[in-house]
Amino acid sequence: MSRTKLEALSPVSFLIRVQIPDRPGNLGSVASALGEIGADILSVDVVERGNGVAIDDLVVELPSGRLPDVLITAAESVDGVEVDAVRPYAGVLDTHRELELVEEIAAEPANGLQILAEGVPKIIRSGWAVVFGHRSGGAEQLAASTSAPQEGYLELPWLPLARAAILDGDEPWVPDTWKELGTELAATPIGKPDRVLLAGRPGGPMFRTAELARLAHLAGIVSVVLDS
């Protein structure tokens, strides 16, 4: 069989975010339902838990040719389960690599902001990340992940930013292309209000409070390394 045919038969990875009643056995029931449609679960990350509900991210592989809609149908066949979002996903990521990222930045602080921008999407499962500085003339892009949109100048009325925040993706400052993609946005200062990291998640799911706290904690540690 040719390489092209092999690639065509390769499974496709998706990230599916589910709300599950926080009771023993429920996650196992979801896993079983996904397995019945041929989905292979590669990783599970508990995003948030409270009020009797767990928010979980599952990275799964589907056989080539299967539509992602089957993931929603299968997961929601379990009583009380709701699917927040399903989107394509490029590989499985280590959700506990913050320390590794900080070590990379400490080893090369002159390139620290770029390393941070490249690393954040792999940690919080965003589509992209950009670091901005605030100057008298407005926002200045300092670093960006390779997947970040190229928008040129952006007017960011929320700069400077005192604390991490989930931003409204329908605000006037948001580029139309981001709105069309349903991009969820979160931002955090990197040690000081006039240096911020903006993360985008095209197509969702929405950022959760726990994810925002994780992003803010990481930015705080990185700022100590960069400014020491």
N, C-alpha and C positions, 0 to 999 in steps of 0.2 A: 504493500500500500504506500502511496506517495506521501511525502511530508504534508502537502496541502490537504489531503484527505484526512490525515491524522489530526491536523489542527482543526479541521471542520468538525470533527467528532469530539473535540475536547469539551469537558464540562464547563459551565459558566458559573461564576461566583456571584452571589447576591448578599446584600446586607438586609436583613429583615428585623425591624424593631416591633416588639410585641408588648402589650400590656397583659399581664397574667395575674389572676387572683393569687395572692401570696399564700398558697396552701401546699403542703407536701404532696409531691407527685404530679403537680400540674405541669411543670416544665418537662417532666418525662413524658407526659401525655402529648405535649406539643411535639417533642422529638419523635415520638412514635408516629404521629400523624404525618409529619414531614417525611419520615422514612418510608411510609407507605406509598408516597408518590415518587420515590426514587431520589429524594433530596439527601445529600450527605452533609451533616453538620460538622463544620470545621472548627468553630470556636463559639463560645458563649460568654458574654460580658454583662454583668449586672450593672445597669446604668444608674438606677434609682430604686429605692424601696421605701414604702410608707403608705399609711392608710389602707392597709390590706391589699396593696397592689405592688407588683414588681414590674419594672420596665427593663426588658432584656434585649440586647442586640445579639442576633445570631448570624454568623457568616455561614452560608450554605452553598453547596455546589448542586446544580441541576444538570442532568444530561443535556447535551446539545439538542436544541430544537424545542425544548419544553418552555412554555411561556411562564413568566414569573407570577402570573395571576393564580397559578395552581398553588403557590406558596400561601397566598392569602386564604384561599378556600380551605386548604388543609389545616392551617393554624387556627382559623376561626371555627373549625368544626369541633374544637375543644370548648366546652362550656365556659363562658365568661371571658374568653380570650379575644382581644381586639388587636388588629395589626395597624400600627401607626404609619409605617412606610416600608416600601421595598425599593431598593435601587441596586444597580450593578456595582460590583465591588472587585477591585483589582488585588486579589491575593489576601492572605491571612496575615494580620499584623499582631505583634506582641503588645498587648494593652498595658504592660508594666515596664515599658522601656524608658520611663522618665529619667531614671538614674543614668542609663546609657547615654541619653541625649545630653544631659548636663555634663557628663564626663567629656563628650565630644566638644562641647562648647568651651570647657575649661582648658582643653588641650590646644584650642585654636580660637582664643577670644576675639582676635581681630576680625574673624569671619563668623562671630557668634550669632549675630542677628540672622544671617542667611541660613546657618545651620538650624536655628530655631524655626524659621519659616518652613524649611523643608521637613522638619521632624514633627511639627504639631499635627498635620493631617494624619500621620500614621498613629498618633496617640489617641486623638479624640475622634478619629474617623470623620474628618471634614474633607471637603473636596479640595480646598486650598487654604492658604494663609498668606497674609501680607503684613509687614511691619511698617508703620508710618511714624514719622516725627512731626511735631507741630512747630511751625515757624511763623514769623510775623505775616508772611504772605499766604499761609494756609498749610495744607498737608503736604508732606514730602515723603515719597516712598523710599524706604531704607533697605528693604529686602522683600523677596517674594518667593514662594514655592514655584517649581517649574509648571505646576498646573494652574497657577493663579491667572485670572483674566487680565488682559492688558488694556486698561481703561485710560491710560495717560493720567491727566490731572483729575483728582476727585476732591470735591468740596465736602468736608466732613464736619458738619455743624456741632457734633458731639465732642470734638476735640477742643481742649484737653479733656481727658477722661479720668475721673477720680477713682473709680472702682469698676470691676468687671461687670459687664451688662450684656443681656440678650437684647439685640436691636430689632426694631421693626423693619422688616424687609420691604414694606410698602411706602416708606418715607420718601419725600421728594428727592433727597440726595442720592438714593439708590439707583444705579444705572438700569435702564429699561431691560437690558439683556438679563440682568440678575433677577428682575421681577418676573420675566417670562419663564425663567427656569425654576421659579418658586424657591429662591435661595434663602435659607435660614442663616442668620448672622449672629455672631457673638464676638465681643471685643474685651480685651483686658489691658490695663496699663502694665508696662514692663518696668517696674520700679518707680516710675514717675509719670505724672499725668500727661506729659507731652511726648511720650514714646509708647505706642500701643501696638498690639497685635490684633488684627481683624481676621477671623476665620469664617469661611463660607461653606455652606453645605447645600449645593444645588439639588433641588427636589426633595429636601428634607432628609431625615426627620428633624423636627424642631430640637433645639438645644434644651437640655434639662438642667435644673439647678445644680445637680451633682456634677454634671459635665463642666458647667461654668466654674464651679469651685475648683475642680481639678485643673482647669486651664489657668485660673488665677494663681493657684499654688505653684504651678510649674513656672509661670512668668516671674513670680516673686523670687524663686530660687535662682533662676537665670539672671535676674537683675543683680543679685549679689555677686555672682561670678563675673559678670561683665563690668561692674562698677568698682570692684575691689582693687 
